[in-house]
Amino acid sequence: MTTVGIATGAGRGMGNSCAQRMVDTVDVLLLVDRDEATVTAAAEELDQAGRASTEPFVLDITDVDGLARLAARTSELGTLRAVAHAAGISPSMGDWRRIFEVDLIGTARLAEALRPLASTGTALVCFASMSPLLDPSVPDPTALAILDDPLDDKFLERMRETLGVSIENSGIAYSWAKRGVHRFVQREALRLGPAGARICSVSPGIIATPQGKQEAEEHPIMGKLVEGSPLRRMGKAGEVAAVVAFALSDQASFLNGIDLLVDGGAYAAVQVAAGK
């Protein structure tokens, strides 16, 4: 049986770090990224690094037809074993609609495309964020209900009608989108259970990737979070990838439907400071 792994956002950053961890755990590893040159170079480098043969797959995660091609290619190659879905954008990389389309809707569409391939031992990890955990407000229950159906044709319009103009702030949209990933993973665990498959999310804190550093430069509050955290430093992409690798492994066979917070204790420090 040939086992297949998929790493999205694999051309750089945390997605690439996850791919580096996966090359010794599957027979074939599909590296997914929208940037052809970057993902091709990553595949060539990783092809020499582990036992898996690597294959670049150029794809924008919002492309429904492309996701169908990804699922078909996976099925051709063998049995789906592991998925590290790191592809996503941060608040400075798009407007509110694009953030939802990539970070939440794209996640739901990827899961939908791969769901028929899930079997006993298949494991998925979707990247979320600590951002919604830091929001002190009580989420609007109507918005939460809408958030739980990201593939609804009128999803974006319904979110805008419920939350108003505030959702057009890219930072707020990002927090809501990642909250949606947390909730999606819980529901997807129930859908995958009968097949013997698992899914979790991982919520990185402030990580020293080019994308993370860019956000930190534009939002000084992130530096304060780092300074107030127990470890007083940004995380490394490899530290997040190590957690993802464990969650995808057979050692984590009873880990399911939950979010894994990898933030160096930043959230704990905020909670303690708030007296919670």
N, C-alpha and C positions, 0 to 999 in steps of 0.2 A: 504494500500500500504506500503510495507516494503522498506525503503530507505537504500541505501548502500553507504558507503564511502570507499575510498582507500587512504592509506598513504604509500608511498614508502620511502625506507630508514628509516623505522620506528623503527629500533632497537636502534637508538642512535641519539644524536645531534638534528639538526633542524627537521628532519623527525619525531623523537619521540615527540618533542614539538608540532608539527602540529597534531599528533595523539591525544595528550592530549587535544587539543582544539576541536577535532572532535567528541569525545565520547558522547557529549551532543547534537549533531546536526543530527545524523543519528541513524537508528535502529541497523544496523550491520556495523562494521568497520573491513575491511581487512587490516592487518598490513603486508606490503611486505618488505622483506629484504633477502639478500643472506645468512646471518648468522642465521642458524636455532636456535641455543641456545639463541642468543640475542633477536631475534624477538619473540620466544616463551615466554621468560621471560617478555618481554614488554607486550605481549598480556594478560598474566596472571595478571600483575599488573593493566593494564588499564581496565580489565574486571570488576574490582571492583570500578572503579573511576567515571563512568558515566552511562547514560541510555543505551548506545549501548552495544550489545554483541560483543566481539572482537574475531577475528580469525587470527592466524598467517598464512602467505602464503610465503613459501620459494621460492625465485625467483631471478635469476640474470636478471637484466632488459634488457640484450642483448639477452636473450633466446626467440626466436620467438615462439617456441612451448609452453614455459612456459607462455608467454603473452596470448596466445590463451586459455590456461587453466584458467588464471586469469579472462579473459573476460567471459568464460563459467561459472565459479563459481559465478561471480557477477550477471550474468543473472539468475542463479538458485535461488539466494538469494532474489532478488527483483529489484528495480529500481535504477539505478546509480544516485546518488545525488551530490557527491563531490569527487574530486581527488586532493590530495596534493602530487605532484611528486618531492620529495626531493632527491631521490637516485642519486648519482653522485660521481665522484672522482675529486680530486684536482691535480695540476701539479706534486706533489711529489709521487703520488700513481700509476702512470702508464706511459707508453711511449705514443708518440703522437697518435698512432693508437688506443690504448685502450681508451684514453681520448675522442677521437671523437666517438668511438663505444658506450661508456657509456653515455656521457653527451649530445650528439646531436642525434646520430642514435637511441640510446635507447629511448630517449624522443619521437622521431618521430614514432618509432614502438609501443610504449605504446599508443600513441594517435590514431594510426591506428587501434589497436586492440579494443580500447574502443569506437571509433567513432560510430559504429552501435548501441551502447547502450544509446547514448545521447538522451535526450528528454527535454521538457520544464522544466527549473529549474536546469538542470545539469550544474555544474561549475567545471572547472579545473584550477589549478595553477601549473605551471612548474617552477622549480628553475633555474635561470640563474646566473648572476654575474655582479658586477660593473666593472669587468676587461676590457671588450671591450670598456666601456665608457672612460676609462683612457688612451686608446691607441691614441696618438696624430696624427698618420699617417692616410692618406686617404685610405680606403680599396680598393683593386684592384677590379674593377667592374666585371671582368671575374670570380674572385674567389667568389664574392657575388652571382653570378648567379649559380655557382656550389653549393654553400652553401645552396641554396634554394631547393635543391633536394637531401637531405641526404640519401634517400632510393635507390638512383641509385646504381646499382651493382658495378660500377667503381668509386664511390664517392671519396674514399680515394686516389686512384691513380690520379684522376683528380685534387684534391686539391694539391697533391705533385707536379704534373707537372706544375701547375700554380704558386704556391708560392715558389717552390724550396726547398732547404735543410733547410731553416729557419723554415718551418712548423714542422720539427722534434724536435725543441725545445719544451719541454712539456708546458712551460709557454705560448708560442705563440699559440700552438695548443689549449690550454685551452681557451684562449681569443677568438679564432676563433670559437670554439665549442659553447661557450656561446653566442657569437654574432649570431650564427646560431639558438639558442633557441629563442632569441629575435625575429628574423625574422620568424621562424617557427610559433610562437604563433600568429603573425599577419595574416598569411595565414590560419592557422587552425581556427581562429575566423570566417573567411568567409565560411569555410566548415561546421562549426557547427551551424552557424546562422539559416539556414532553420529548424533545429530541435528545435530551441529556447534555445540552450545551449550556454555557454560562456567559454572563456579561457583567462587567463592572465599569465604573467610571473612575478616573483619577483627576484630582484637582491640584495642579501645581500651584505653588505660591509664586514668588518673584524669582524667576530663573534667569541666569546670566547667558541668555541667547541673544543674538542680534535683535530679535523682535522684542524680547523682554527688556533689553537695555533701552531700546527706542521708547517704549512705553514709560519706563522709569524717568527718562529725561523729560518727557512731556507732562508727567504727573508727579510732582514732588512728594505727594502723599505716599507714594510707593517707597521712596527712600526712608521716610519716617517709619513705615511698617518694618522695613529691614532693620533699622536702628533699634526699634523697640522689641524685636524678636529675641528669643533666648540665644540663638546662635549668631545673631548680629551679622549676617552675611546673606548674599543671594545664593540660591541653590544652583546646582550644576545640572545640565541636561542629563548626564549619565546617572545622577542620583534618582531622577524621576524614572528614567528608563529601567533602572534596576527594580523599582517597585512594579512597573508594568510587566517586566519579565517574570517576576514571581507570580503576579496575578494570572498570567497566561499559562503558567506551568501546572503540571499535574499535582505539585505540592499544594496548590491552592484550590484543589478540586471541590471544596465546600464553600468557597468564597464566591458570593453571587448576589447580584442586585444591589450592590452597595457602592458608595463613593469612598475613595481612598485619598485622604488629604495629605499632600506632601509639601509642606510649607515652612519647615524649620521651626515650627511653633509660633508663627506669626499670629494665627487665629487665636491660639490659646492666650497669648499676651494681650490681645485686644479684649478678650472676654474677661480676663482677670482685671484689667484696668477699668472695665465697665462695671465691675462688681458682680459679675454673673457667674 
